[in-house]
Amino acid sequence: MKSTIRNILPVSPDTFWERIFFEPAFVAALHVELGFETFEVLALETLADGRIRRVARAVPPVHAPAALKKRLDQTLSYVDEGIYDPRTREWSFQTIPGIFADSIYVGGRIYVLEHAQGAEHVCELEARVNVFGIGTMVEKILEKNTRESFAVTAGFVARWADQHRLRE
């Protein structure tokens, strides 16, 4: 399943990438806002070619039907691996789940465009779940959860921008 998720942010693309996206205090506060049990940056490094690589481990809240939660019968976690390319101003990512990692692919790219109100945050998401009997349902849940998380994120960015005087 592929989908595109768009949200408007009240900051410029430059401000988003340079003063928000990698800001440790923002990242920590955002994941508390999103209800994550854990979000830990395992690696953050600038590569020789100038790209920035981040690896994080997360335990998100699970918004899924009770029957699916019961079938999974464990805490869901994932490792998020991403690379930001300052030349293309694009974040490419892959999320590796703690369970069924050989059967689930979640990845995509994020870019931020100029917009009259600041910036348009765009996530091109791809989710493929090859688990018999639940694959399509899990793909839809992943997309819905991602869409809802980015909507919350947009509101959080607006509050953060106000608190830190980052609005354009």
Residue pairs with C-beta under 8 A, 6 or more apart in sequence:
1 126
1 127
1 128
1 136
1 139
1 140
1 142
1 143
2 124
2 125
2 126
3 124
3 125
3 143
3 147
4 122
4 123
4 124
4 125
5 122
5 123
5 125
5 146
5 147
5 150
6 120
6 121
6 122
6 123
7 120
7 121
7 150
7 151
7 153
7 154
8 115
8 117
8 118
8 119
8 120
8 121
8 154
9 16
9 112
9 115
9 118
9 119
9 120
9 121
9 154
9 157
9 158
9 161
10 117
10 118
10 157
10 158
10 161
10 167
10 168
11 19
11 20
11 118
11 119
11 157
11 161
11 166
11 167
11 168
12 114
12 118
12 119
12 168
13 89
13 112
13 113
13 114
13 119
15 119
15 161
15 166
15 168
16 112
16 119
16 121
16 157
17 84
17 86
17 89
17 112
19 164
19 166
20 26
20 157
20 160
20 161
20 166
21 84
21 91
22 44
22 52
22 54
22 84
24 41
26 160
27 39
27 41
28 39
29 156
29 160
30 153
30 156
30 160
31 39
31 58
33 152
33 156
34 60
34 61
34 149
34 152
34 153
35 60
35 61
36 58
36 59
36 60
36 61
37 59
37 60
37 61
37 75
38 57
38 58
38 59
38 77
39 56
39 57
39 58
39 59
40 56
40 57
40 58
41 54
41 55
41 56
42 55
42 56
42 57
42 79
43 53
43 54
43 55
44 52
44 53
44 54
44 55
45 52
45 53
46 52
46 53
47 53
47 83
50 86
50 87
51 83
51 84
51 85
51 86
52 83
52 84
52 86
53 81
53 82
53 83
53 84
54 80
54 81
54 82
54 83
54 84
55 79
55 80
55 81
55 82
56 79
56 80
57 77
57 78
57 79
57 80
58 77
58 78
58 79
58 80
59 75
59 76
59 77
60 76
60 78
60 145
62 69
62 76
63 141
63 144
63 145
63 148
64 72
64 138
64 141
65 137
65 141
68 134
68 137
68 138
68 141
71 134
72 99
74 99
75 98
76 97
76 98
76 99
77 97
77 98
78 95
78 96
78 97
78 98
78 106
79 95
79 96
79 98
80 93
80 94
80 95
80 96
81 93
81 94
81 95
81 96
82 91
82 92
82 93
82 94
83 91
83 92
83 93
84 90
84 91
85 92
88 111
89 111
89 112
90 109
90 110
90 111
91 109
91 110
91 111
92 107
92 108
92 109
93 107
93 108
93 109
93 110
94 105
94 106
94 107
95 106
95 107
97 104
97 106
100 129
100 131
103 129
103 130
103 131
104 127
104 128
104 129
104 130
104 131
104 138
105 126
105 127
105 128
105 129
106 125
106 126
106 127
106 128
106 142
107 125
107 126
108 123
108 124
108 125
108 126
109 123
109 124
110 121
110 122
110 123
110 124
111 122
112 119
112 120
112 121
112 122
113 119
113 120
113 122
114 120
118 167
118 168
121 150
121 153
121 154
123 146
123 150
125 142
125 143
125 146
127 138
127 139
127 142
127 143
128 139
129 135
129 136
129 138
129 139
129 142
131 138
160 166
161 167
